[in-house]
Amino acid sequence: MYLDGLELPTEVIEYIAYSITNNIRELEGALISIIAQASLNKKAITLDLVKSD
């Protein structure tokens, strides 16, 4: 999936969606954290990266 200039693999989106079910703010925070971590470490957003967070 392509979102705001960022490509997120479907398995990453599904993992986040199933892991965070409390509220939209928590979901948004998780996405921001993942994007920041990938950007700072110059890594692609993968399922392994998301699970390590």
Secondary structure, 3 states (H helix, E strand, C coil): CEECCEECCHHHHHHHHHHCCCCHHHHHHHHHHHHHHHHHHCCCCCHHHHHHC
